[in-house]
Structure formats: structure tokens, C-alpha cells
Amino acid sequence: MRGRDEGAIERRWPGRRGGGRLLPALAVAAVVVVALAVVARTSLLDLPGWFKGGRSDPAPRGDVIYEGQKAKTASEDFLIDVGDGEAFVSVKAKQNHDKSGWLINGDFQSTNGTSSVADPANRDAPAKLRVAVDYCADGTITAEERNGERHVTFALGHLYVCDATLEHTPDNDAAFQQDDTPADFHGKFVSFVAGAAETAAAAAACPTAELERFRTPEYLAYVRGQLADRFGLPADAIEVEAPTVGASDDDTKATLDERLGSFLDLEDPDHPDTAYEALSVQYLSGDGTAVEDSCYRDPGAKNLDALGDVGLPDPGDR
């Protein structure tokens, strides 16, 4: 009976002897797993990634949606006529006209007529021709949004002489006379003298004293007020930067020098190898040297704007 009872007990608890070894084995396995985890986190051992879980994404995931742009600033370059001046050029010159004489017409005179320029009241004295001069400034106008409000910066860059024109005033016109010369001959004479007077004014030393008045606080305040009225903005929303007196670039100086020279010495149309003196150009005023110290700038294809014509660039149009 005892033997059967013990056997029954052994059959009810099979593996009892082996179960005593199972718990230590599990404990050892847990220690190994913990140890491996510690090794992996401390990078002591670079283990291969056998499983997909636990990896970071290689890059952010999501959507990028473009909704358009809105400009905050806009600028525009300009060349603006800031004021007018005048120059006086004294000129006394004449050009004789002669038509070919031959036996049939009986014209043996050395001169048939003369075109001249001189003082209308005294033909022995030089005429004081008046040349209108334009003063210009280049620069940039910038409009920008600041905290929902528009702000304008008007940067006047450099000041130049940008045009010189012999005007058709009564005194200027009276200085030119023709005595028995054809209309086309006299017209060429007037154009030649006018070109010499205009070039003399453009090539003169920069009139810094005249240009300085466009740098004064009073003038800058005037510009600010004009722009405020034009753009419908308060004056404190407009900033005007003072210009500096500019200077002709090297190409312009070379052009002025060549142009002046074209009025001094000419080729004899009948003898191209022979040059003869035409006009003498002299400068009696100015602090500098003509051409070398000029501040003339040819506006070229640019239209000269006035303050009342300056537009405000809109960031929304850019």
C-alpha cells in the first residue's frame, strides 16, 4: 500500500525534481537579458537589428503645402529733375558764306554773306547767351509694410547736371544775325554755336554751390511734404535721405572732351588734311577744371520725373 501511495504521489507531481532547477534557469536568463539591454544602451556592443521595432524614422513625415507669397517691400530706381538753373556763355563768332563765282554770273566777291552771333546792341561785343540747366538726382524709392502700416524711404543718391539747352529767348534770338546767307547755311551756323554753348555748360566744373541747396534740411522737409500729399501718408511715415554731389564718370568725361574739341578745330571740307580753328571756348568762373571736375550725366533713354510724377511701388505688384 505504501508503495502504491508513493507512486501515486509521483504521478500527481511529475517532474518535481526537475522543477527545482527551472527557477534558477529563469533567473539566469533574466540577468542575461538585463545585461544585454545595458550593453546595448551604453553602446558597449553594436548588436545587429534583428527586429523592426524600436527604430527612429529616417526623416520627418507629414505634409508641406505652399500657399503663395506676399511681398513686404518694393523698390524702384529713378532719375528725377530736382531743379533748374542757368548758365551764361559769352559768344562772338561769324561765318562767311561765298558762292562760286564764274564768268557768266560775274560773281568775283570773296564773300557773299555772313552769319554772326554778337551782342544785339553792340556787334563788336560778345553776346551773353543764356543756357537753361537741369539739376537731377538719382536714387531709390522703397515702400514697405511695418506692423501693417506703409512706410516710404526716398533715398536721393547723387546730384548731377543732366541737361543744358540754349533757350529761344528774345535776347538769344536777337544775338544771331544773317546778312545775305542762305537759310540752310545760317541754320547750320546757329546749330553749331548752340552746340558749343550747351557743351561748354555741360562740361563746366560742377556747380557745387548751386547743388548744395538740394541737400539742406529745408529742401528735404519740402520733399517729405510733397510725397506725403501725393501718397496720402503722414509725414512721419516718409523718410528722405539727403543726396551727395556726384561726378561725371570716365566715359562721360571722354565724351565731353571729344565734344568740346569738335568745336575748336575743324577739317577744311575742301582740304580734309587741313584743320582750321573754329571757336575758342574759355571758362571765366568756377572753382574747378572743365571736364575733369564736371558732374554732368546724360540721362539717355531715361525720362526725367518730377516730384509730382514719382510713383509709389506696391509690394503686392512684385
GUGU-316715 format. One record per residue: x, y, z of N, C-alpha, C in turn. Coordinates in steps of 0.001 Angstrom, whole numbers, padded with zeros to 6 digits, always signed. Layout:
! residues N
XYZXYZXYZ/...
//
This chain:
! residues 318
+000838-001190+000000+000000+000000+000000+000870+001237+000000/+001931+001225+000789+002801+002405+000836+003438+002640-000502/+003821+001476-001146+004468+001666-002446+003512+002266-003435/+002242+001866-003439+001283+002435-004402+001007+003894-004092/+000941+004223-002797+000689+005636-002444+001823+006518-002920/+003051+006078-002710+004196+006924-003169+004180+007058-004663/+003857+005997-005368+003801+006117-006820+002721+007065-007260/+001572+007031-006521+000502+007969-006887+000944+009394-006712/+001686+009575-005651+002169+010951-005442+003114+011361-006543/+003970+010500-006968+004926+010839-008026+004184+011099-009324/+003104+010381-009595+002379+010615-010837+001596+011921-010780/+001190+012324-009592+000442+013590-009459+001371+014779-009635/+002587+014697-009277+003543+015804-009398+004733+015391-010263/+004481+015197-011503+005581+014763-012355+006629+015864-012488/+007869+015446-012576+008950+016417-012760+009233+017245-011550/+008911+016792-010409+009126+017637-009211+010595+017878-009001/+011342+016857-009290+012791+017025-009083+013377+018007-010111/+012853+017893-011371+013350+018856-012393+012891+020269-012116/+011732+020475-011536+011227+021824-011228+012120+022581-010306/+012883+021963-009577+013803+022675-008695+014909+023363-009459/+015188+022873-010666+016233+023530-011482+015662+024625-012386/+014321+024706-012616+013713+025667-013558+013818+027103-013082/+013567+027375-011847+013616+028756-011334+014999+029361-011414/+016034+028659-011025+017379+029245-011208+017693+029545-012661/+017211+028668-013578+017481+028904-015008+016802+030168-015489/+015545+030380-015067+014839+031619-015445+015517+032853-014889/+016008+032753-013688+016704+033895-013079+017953+034250-013858/+018676+033212-014267+019907+033454-015050+019561+034114-016379/+018484+033620-017032+018086+034214-018319+017713+035681-018159/+016981+035998-017073+016596+037403-016843+017820+038284-016670/+018794+037762-015941+020031+038543-015733+020727+038794-017058/+020755+037765-017921+021413+037914-019234+020699+038970-020070/+019346+038938-020075+018576+039915-020851+018841+041327-020367/+018828+041500-019031+019105+042827-018466+020500+043281-018839/+021447+042348-018760+022835+042706-019094+022958+043142-020541/+022282+042398-021440+022327+042760-022855+021690+044124-023099/+020605+044401-022375+019955+045712-022527+020870+046832-022099/+021574+046612-020981+022513+047623-020502+023624+047832-021500/+024144+046714-022047+025235+046810-023033+024771+047587-024266/+023524+047270-024721+023021+047928-025930+022838+049427-025713/+022294+049828-024546+022036+051246-024295+023300+052035-024081/+024317+051384-023593+025584+052087-023354+026533+051972-024530/+026055+051386-025680+026850+051269-026906+028139+050508-026692/+028163+049618-025658+029369+048809-025461+029459+047708-026501/+028332+047374-027085+028334+046318-028090+027334+046683-029174/+027773+046717-030412+026904+047085-031531+026196+045845-032023/+024964+045665-031561+024215+044468-031916+023427+044706-033192/+023290+043680-034013+022504+043842-035250+021030+044018-034934/+020340+044776-035817+018915+044975-035610+018120+043847-036206/+017860+042800-035379+017152+041625-035866+015656+041878-036005/+015139+042878-035261+013701+043118-035268+013410+044534-035775/+012242+044726-036387+011881+046017-036972+011458+047036-035929/+011013+046636-034836+010546+047574-033831+011681+048341-033183/+011350+049559-032672+012324+050321-031899+013238+051211-032717/+012965+051404-034032+013811+052267-034853+013180+053648-035024/+014042+054729-035118+013548+056075-035410+013264+056205-036910/+012325+057081-037255+012089+057373-038663+013336+058046-039244/+013666+057753-040492+014844+058390-041089+014663+059881-041353/+013438+060379-041403+013161+061795-041662+011771+062114-041147/+011482+063413-040923+010126+063771-040507+009111+063375-041568/+007915+063011-041102+006852+062635-042015+005672+063579-041829/+005062+063966-042965+003939+064877-042883+003722+065569-044220/+003086+066753-044220+002748+067485-045431+003338+068886-045387/+003795+069372-046563+004223+070759-046756+003354+071330-047862/+002569+072355-047561+001610+072903-048514+001954+074363-048791/+002303+074691-050053+002627+076067-050442+001347+076853-050656/+001232+078003-050003+000016+078804-050085+000239+080150-050753/+001432+080405-051334+001679+081666-052021+002575+082590-051225/+002918+083748-051837+003821+084716-051229+003153+086080-051130/+003689+086869-050224+003255+088252-050085+004488+089119-049873/+004739+090033-050822+005912+090896-050715+005718+091916-049602/+006789+092181-048876+006738+093169-047796+007393+094486-048195/+008308+094426-049175+008969+095652-049628+009027+095658-051147/+009127+096857-051726+009293+097023-053168+010069+098312-053397/+011020+098268-054341+011859+099429-054614+011849+099745-056101/+012175+100978-056412+012257+101401-057807+013318+102488-057928/+014202+102319-058913+015232+103326-059178+014653+104416-060069/+015210+105613-059966+014683+106724-060746+015768+107760-060992/+015496+108630-061932+016302+109825-062171+015315+110970-062208/+015424+111863-061258+014394+112881-061061+014965+114277-061248/+014181+115115-061882+014540+116523-062081+014213+117263-060781/+015253+117671-060050+015009+118306-058757+014980+119828-058839/+015505+120398-059923+015508+121853-060014+016142+122342-061304/+016048+123630-061493+016561+124250-062712+017585+125327-062368/+018468+125565-063306+019449+126633-063159+019701+127266-064513/+020654+128115-064577+021004+128728-065849+022484+129061-065870/+023044+129008-067050+024442+129362-067255+024507+130416-068351/+025503+131267-068258+025692+132301-069275+027017+132069-069984/+026922+132020-071304+028094+131765-072133+028253+132934-073096/+029387+133587-073027+029665+134713-073917+030222+134198-075239/+029590+134600-076329+029986+134108-077651+030038+135265-078635/+031118+135322-079389+031235+136251-080526+031882+135460-081661/+031123+135242-082709+031631+134436-083816+030918+134819-085103/+031542+134486-086216+030906+134722-087509+031383+133657-088494/+030604+133469-089522+030964+132529-090570+030564+133142-091905/+031554+133296-092768+031305+133893-094072+030800+132858-095070/+029943+133325-095940+029412+132458-096984+029815+133020-098337/+030210+132125-099227+030585+132556-100573+030131+131500-101567/+029505+131937-102617+029138+131024-103686+030167+131119-104799/+030331+130042-105479+031366+130005-106518+031086+131049-107596/+032100+131834-107931+031969+132856-108979+032519+132347-110304/+031893+132762-111366+032400+132406-112687+032018+133488-113675/+032442+133358-114884+032318+134454-115849+030874+134818-116154/+029987+133821-116175+028617+134134-116577+027886+134939-115517/+027989+134507-114217+027243+135253-113184+027998+136470-112702/+029238+136569-113070+030000+137755-112714+030268+137914-111244/+030185+136828-110461+030420+136895-109016+031892+136632-108747/+032602+137695-108458+034026+137565-108146+034316+138003-106703/+033245+138124-105877+033436+138545-104487+034016+137396-103655/+034835+137745-102697+035384+136726-101805+034337+136266-100799/+033379+137147-100510+032324+136820-099543+031002+137360-100043/+029983+136512-099974+028651+136935-100383+027736+137242-099206/+028054+136719-098042+027208+136964-096888+027880+136462-095623/+027290+136828-094479+027874+136447-093184+026766+136125-092184/+026942+135024-091495+026118+134704-090322+026981+134980-089093/+026373+135621-088100+027170+136022-086934+026354+135931-085654/+027081+135923-084537+026468+135988-083216+027286+136986-082406/+026582+137949-081817+027250+139002-081046+026182+139697-080212/+026614+140648-079393+025693+141434-078581+024743+142184-079511/+023414+142012-079319+022478+142692-080225+022661+144211-080253/+023063+144804-079140+023216+146255-079078+024582+146718-079556/+025551+145850-079538+026911+146220-079931+027549+145003-080598/+027552+144995-081900+028011+143824-082642+029513+143597-082500/+030197+144532-081887+031623+144331-081633+031882+143631-080293/+030840+143428-079515+030972+142784-078201+030335+141390-078237/+030796+140476-077383+030215+139132-077361+028763+139149-076880/+027994+138210-077357+026629+138015-076866+026679+137183-075591/+025803+137512-074680+025708+136759-073438+024536+135798-073577/+024842+134591-074069+023788+133622-074329+023383+132919-073039/+022092+132725-072889+021559+132070-071694+021280+130599-072003/+021851+129720-071174+021677+128275-071334+020914+127743-070118/+019777+127121-070369+018996+126527-069284+019644+125209-068868/+019739+125001-067542+020390+123806-066994+019402+123075-066094/+019372+121762-066228+018546+120928-065352+019438+120238-064336/+018998+120241-063062+019694+119531-061997+018886+118275-061657/+019566+117156-061591+018878+115889-061364+019490+115137-060188/+018714+114238-059655+019195+113334-058606+018785+111921-058977/+019703+110989-058781+019319+109592-058945+019115+108999-057560/+018442+107910-057497+018203+107307-056183+017198+106197-056254/+016628+105876-055107+015703+104752-054998+014559+105114-054054/+013364+104730-054439+012207+104867-053551+011777+103458-053144/+011583+103264-051850+011239+101948-051314+009990+102047-050458/+009042+101157-050701+007828+101073-049885+007838+099732-049161/+007507+099759-047891+007479+098517-047118+006368+098572-046073/+005960+097388-045648+004932+097260-044624+005603+097066-043266/+005267+097912-042314+005780+097797-040948+004600+097740-039986/+004404+096570-039406+003291+096379-038471+001959+096775-039094/+001804+096387-040369+000551+096654-041050+000414+098052-041610/+001437+098898-041459+001383+100270-041966+002476+100475-043012/+002176+101296-043994+003123+101533-045078+004148+102599-044687/+005390+102324-045003+006488+103249-044744+007270+103446-046044/+007670+104680-046315+008356+105005-047567+009718+105616-047261/+010737+105106-047960+012080+105688-047886+012438+106229-049259/+012744+107506-049307+013093+108186-050554+014570+108554-050471/+015423+107718-051053+016876+107904-050965+017378+108638-052198/+017712+109904-052029+018297+110675-053121+019792+110359-053155/+020241+109751-054241+021626+109283-054295+022639+110372-054576/+022753+110785-055853+023737+111785-056258+023061+112886-057070/+023653+114055-057004+023166+115210-057747+024032+115421-058991/+023372+115735-060099+024085+115937-061360+023514+117123-062120/+024306+117611-063070+023782+118427-064158+023404+117436-065245/+022144+117425-065641+021710+116369-066564+021195+116897-067897/+021172+118214-068077+020761+118747-069384+021178+120205-069476/+021492+120635-070678+021843+122035-070942+021291+122385-072317/+020452+123418-072358+019760+123761-073601+019811+125267-073831/+020240+125652-075021+020209+127067-075396+018762+127430-075691/+018200+128302-074879+016783+128622-074997+016514+129643-076089/+015277+129603-076577+014850+130594-077567+014247+131796-076828/+015120+132570-076205+014675+133812-075566+014841+134962-076561/+014151+136071-076341+014320+137208-077258+015780+137660-077370/+016500+137691-076245+017893+138138-076301+018769+137138-077058/+018546+135850-076798+019333+134839-077510+019077+134898-079011/+017816+134984-079382+017485+135005-080801+018036+136252-081483/+018002+137396-080774+018490+138648-081365+020001+138641-081550/+020701+137778-080800+022158+137736-080910+022608+137131-082234/+021757+136334-082858+022118+135700-084128+021573+136530-085295/+022426+136834-086225+022022+137598-087398+022598+136967-088653/+021887+137134-089721+022396+136679-091014+022322+137821-092011/+023381+137956-092753+023487+139015-093753+023744+138348-095106/+022656+138168-095859+022741+137605-097196+023348+136189-097189/+022891+135368-096258+023320+133962-096246+022095+133079-096443/+022246+131943-097128+021113+131036-097324+020591+130506-095986/+019335+130111-095970+018701+129649-094727+019400+128410-094161/+019747+127463-095031+020378+126246-094515+021774+126534-093966/+022477+127475-094595+023806+127860-094114+023693+128493-092727/+022742+129405-092579+022565+130079-091285+022074+129087-090231/+021206+128173-090629+020717+127180-089676+021850+126330-089123/+022764+125911-089982+023910+125128-089521+024807+125962-088608/+024934+127248-088921+025744+128133-088076+025142+128235-086667/+023827+128442-086604+023157+128552-085304+023290+127246-084527/+023088+126118-085184+023188+124825-084505+024603+124589-083973/+025593+124984-084755+026980+124790-084335+027297+125626-083096/+026893+126886-083119+027153+127760-081974+026356+127310-080762/+025108+126930-080966+024275+126457-079856+024902+125215-079226/+025375+124286-080034+026014+123088-079510+027256+123406-078700/+028013+124395-079164+029211+124790-078423+028844+125388-077069/+027806+126227-077038+027386+126856-075783+026846+125798-074808/+026044+124866-075303+025476+123818-074443+026566+122891-073911/+027516+122525-074761+028603+121643-074323+029495+122342-073309/+029716+123646-073512+030525+124408-072554+029869+124402-071176/+028537+124515-071146+027825+124498-069861+027861+123105-069235/+027698+122057-070039+027691+120691-069507+029067+120281-069005/+030120+120719-069696+031473+120298-069348+032106+121163-068264/+031419+122207-067843+031982+123102-066821+032187+122359-065509/+033060+122922-064683+033255+122344-063347+031928+122315-062606/+031722+121290-061810+030441+121075-061138+030034+122296-060300/+028815+122794-060485+028345+123946-059697+027916+123507-058295/+028870+123154-057468+028563+122584-056149+027737+123534-055282/+028011+124837-055378+027264+125790-054556+025777+125767-054914/+025467+125620-056200+024070+125565-056623+023407+124253-056197/+024166+123172-056271+023597+121862-055937+023431+121662-054433/+024186+122372-053636+024105+122211-052181+022727+122559-051636/+021991+123390-052330+020669+123776-051814+019679+122619-051854/+020027+121558-052580+019163+120383-052612+019547+119365-051542/+020440+119786-050637+020846+118922-049523+020448+119496-048164/+019846+120659-048170+019526+121336-046917+018336+120674-046223/+018233+120800-044894+017060+120265-044177+015747+120838-044696/+015791+122103-045132+014563+122728-045632+014082+122031-046910/+015021+121711-047793+014621+121046-049031+014127+119625-048754/+014800+118916-047855+014387+117550-047537+012990+117547-046900/+012708+118554-046066+011378+118666-045474+010329+118958-046552/+010715+119773-047524+009809+120068-048645+009481+118794-049415/+010505+117994-049696+010287+116737-050418+009382+115811-049611/+009619+115732-048305+008796+114866-047451+007321+115297-047512/+007088+116593-047445+005721+117095-047506+005063+116816-048856/+005824+116983-049938+005280+116720-051265+004884+115257-051422/+005739+114369-050940+005446+112941-051067+004296+112521-050156/+004221+113117-048984+003126+112791-048077+001780+113148-048714/+001731+114305-049342+000490+114710-050007+000185+113801-051193/+001212+113438-051927+000996+112629-053124+000532+111216-052779/+001123+110625-051732+000815+109245-051389-000269+109112-050335/-000726+110243-049789-001760+110181-048762-001281+109535-047486/-000030+109809-047115+000551+109224-045911+000951+110333-044947/+001028+110039-043652+001535+111040-042712+003022+111289-042974/+003471+112498-042659+004858+112861-042930+005841+111969-042188/+005457+111509-040983+006397+110682-040219+006506+109263-040782/+005694+108942-041804+005819+107639-042463+006749+107701-043666/+007333+108879-043898+008207+109071-045053+009570+109535-044580/+010589+108857-045031+011969+109215-044709+012680+109634-045997/+013333+110789-045965+014061+111297-047127+015542+111368-046781/+016348+110668-047553+017788+110645-047329+018464+111667-048235/+019332+112473-047663+019983+113558-048395+020930+113022-049473/+020995+113697-050626+021904+113258-051686+023306+113807-051477/+024231+113340-052266+025589+113892-052317+025852+114377-053731/+026777+115302-053859+027108+115827-055183+027905+114774-055947/+027437+114438-057133+028076+113394-057925+029191+113927-058804/+029683+113084-059672+030756+113445-060604+030567+112643-061881/+030964+113214-062998+030875+112508-064278+031775+111283-064252/+031290+110198-064843+032151+109022-064934+033170+109212-066064/+034108+108300-066163+035206+108455-067128+034700+108487-068568/+033709+107667-068892+033185+107653-070257+032540+108990-070613/+031809+109562-069651+031169+110858-069901+032216+111945-070075/+033251+111915-069264+034318+112909-069400+034991+112824-070771/+035234+111607-071226+035848+111426-072541+034941+111970-073642/+033625+111739-073489+032672+112245-074479+032629+113763-074466/+032626+114368-073288+032616+115831-073186+033872+116426-073792/+035003+115814-073516+036264+116325-074046+036285+116257-075577/+035811+115141-076105+035762+114994-077568+034780+115987-078177/+033645+116166-077498+032631+117099-077997+033152+118532-077993/+033808+118924-076932+034385+120272-076899+035401+120457-078019/+036230+119452-078200+037246+119547-079247+036663+119699-080631/+035456+119177-080836+034847+119266-082161+034459+120695-082534/+034377+121573-081554+034051+122968-081837+035292+123842-081980/+036448+123294-081640+037670+124090-081657+038395+123984-082987/+038587+122791-083457+039330+122574-084686+038503+121741-085647/+038408+122189-086879+037618+121510-087896+038471+121204-089115/+038037+120211-089861+038693+119924-091107+038127+120823-092208/+039006+121299-093059+038577+122080-094216+037869+121120-095175/+036590+121353-095466+035871+120415-096339+036513+120250-097716/+037207+121285-098181+037870+121188-099487+039261+120587-099387/+039807+120589-098175+041142+120039-097950+041110+119252-096632/+040690+117972-096665+040495+117171-095444+041742+117060-094574/+042922+117198-095167+044145+117090-094376+044488+118382-093654/+043705+119413-093896+043985+120720-093296+042946+121042-092233/+043391+121356-091053+042488+121743-089964+042573+123245-089740/+041471+123814-089380+041478+125241-089090+040718+125505-087799/+041102+126581-087140+040489+126909-085851+039089+127447-086073/+038147+126947-085271+036765+127399-085364+036453+128345-084213/+036085+127791-083075+035730+128607-081918+036776+128457-080826/+036817+129424-079957+037653+129358-078765+036726+129328-077556/+036843+128276-076740+035986+128125-075570+036799+128429-074320/+036308+129367-073523+037016+129765-072309+036063+129702-071118/+036647+129445-069957+035877+129402-068716+036415+130486-067780/+035536+131404-067437+035961+132531-066593+035481+132386-065156/+034722+131353-064851+034221+131186-063484+034240+129714-063121/+034099+129441-061841+034103+128061-061358+035346+127780-060548/+035206+126877-059592+036318+126545-058701+037174+125400-059216/+036717+124726-060250+037454+123559-060736+037821+123695-062193/+038158+122556-062774+038580+122495-064167+037473+121855-065000/+037215+122464-066161+036187+121928-067041+036528+120494-067436/+035521+119699-067638+035590+118281-067989+036116+117452-066813/+037302+117775-066332+037905+116995-065254+037059+117025-063992/+036455+118161-063679+035664+118306-062447+034170+118450-062742/+033754+117970-063886+032343+118112-064240+031485+117104-063473/+030199+117401-063375+029245+116466-062773+028049+116310-063695/+028340+116289-064993+027282+116113-065985+026971+114627-066138/+025698+114324-066277+025264+112952-066549+024203+112987-067623/+024433+112240-068658+023476+112159-069754+022337+111223-069339/+021106+111719-069275+020005+110860-068854+019709+109744-069843/+020194+109894-071061+019997+108844-072049+018525+108596-072318/+018141+107318-072252+016757+106957-072560+015826+107148-071375/+016383+107486-070213+015530+107652-069032+014727+108952-069113/+013476+108844-068781+012654+110039-068686+012882+110696-067331/+013017+112013-067357+013208+112743-066115+011851+112968-065455/+011711+112485-064240+010472+112672-063492+010595+113879-062571/+009450+114439-062236+009377+115478-061215+008810+114842-059947/+008883+115568-058835+008367+115016-057577+006901+114629-057693/+006140+115433-058438+004728+115148-058577+004424+113932-059443/+005448+113410-060144+005234+112264-061023+005751+110956-060412/+006457+111042-059299+007069+109843-058725+005978+108904-058235/+006051+107669-058679+005070+106676-058252+005560+105901-057039/+004613+105329-056328+004946+104530-055145+004882+103058-055519/+006001+102357-055481+005956+100921-055818+005123+100154-054805/+004335+099219-055309+003442+098436-054456+004011+097048-054259/+004294+096643-053006+004808+095288-052790+003911+094207-053359/+002624+094475-053422+001704+093466-053936+001827+093224-055414/+002480+094150-056132+002626+094004-057586+003917+093301-057955/+004742+092979-056966+006055+092404-057272+005990+090889-057338/
//
